[in-house]
Amino acid sequence: MRPEKHSLTLRGHRTSVSLETQFWKAFLEIAALNGQTINGLAAQIDEARTPEIGLATAIRAYVLTWYQDRAKPPEA
């Protein structure tokens, strides 16, 4: 599936990220479950990433890690 451009506002500036539909939907779901806006979650991810990692890549990694953490069985 091809990535599609999605608009975000980070610290008052419009930007766009190219994400596959599945990642975009998961990103929206995570934001909603956390009680955040997509712009707020994107800003949080943006602030945590290193400059050599693009925002879309950082969002994909965040989404993947978020779901992986929830799929792990609880430690005894």
C-alpha positions as CSV (number, residue, x, y, z in Angstrom):
1,M,0.0,0.0,0.0
2,R,1.3,3.5,-0.9
3,P,1.8,6.1,1.8
4,E,-0.6,9.0,1.7
5,K,0.1,12.6,2.8
6,H,-1.5,13.7,6.1
7,S,-1.4,17.2,7.5
8,L,-0.3,18.0,11.0
9,T,0.4,21.2,13.0
10,L,3.5,21.1,15.1
11,R,4.1,24.1,17.4
12,G,1.9,26.3,15.2
13,H,3.5,25.2,11.9
14,R,1.7,23.1,9.3
15,T,3.6,20.1,8.0
16,S,2.7,16.8,6.4
17,V,3.8,13.2,6.8
18,S,3.4,10.4,4.4
19,L,2.1,7.3,6.1
20,E,0.4,4.1,5.0
21,T,-3.3,4.0,5.9
22,Q,-2.8,1.3,8.5
23,F,-0.2,3.4,10.4
24,W,-2.3,6.6,10.1
25,K,-5.4,4.8,11.5
26,A,-3.3,3.3,14.3
27,F,-1.8,6.7,15.1
28,L,-5.3,8.2,15.4
29,E,-6.4,5.3,17.6
30,I,-3.4,5.7,19.9
31,A,-3.9,9.4,20.2
32,A,-7.6,8.9,21.1
33,L,-6.9,6.2,23.6
34,N,-4.3,8.4,25.3
35,G,-6.7,11.4,25.3
36,Q,-4.5,13.4,23.0
37,T,-4.9,15.2,19.8
38,I,-3.0,13.9,16.8
39,N,-1.1,17.1,16.7
40,G,-0.2,16.7,20.4
41,L,1.0,13.2,20.0
42,A,2.9,14.1,16.8
43,A,4.6,16.9,18.8
44,Q,5.6,14.5,21.5
45,I,7.1,12.1,19.0
46,D,8.8,14.9,17.1
47,E,10.4,16.2,20.3
48,A,11.7,12.7,21.2
49,R,13.2,11.9,17.8
50,T,16.8,12.5,16.7
51,P,17.4,14.9,13.8
52,E,18.5,12.2,11.4
53,I,15.1,10.3,11.8
54,G,12.2,11.7,9.8
55,L,8.9,12.4,11.5
56,A,7.0,9.7,9.4
57,T,9.6,7.1,10.4
58,A,9.4,8.2,14.0
59,I,5.6,7.9,14.0
60,R,5.8,4.4,12.4
61,A,8.3,3.3,15.1
62,Y,6.2,4.8,17.9
63,V,3.0,3.0,16.6
64,L,4.9,-0.3,16.2
65,T,6.4,-0.1,19.7
66,W,3.1,0.9,21.3
67,Y,1.4,-2.2,19.9
68,Q,4.3,-4.5,20.7
69,D,4.3,-3.3,24.3
70,R,0.6,-4.2,24.6
71,A,1.1,-7.6,23.0
72,K,3.7,-8.7,25.5
73,P,2.5,-11.1,28.2
74,P,2.7,-9.6,31.8
75,E,5.8,-10.5,33.7
76,A,5.3,-12.8,36.6
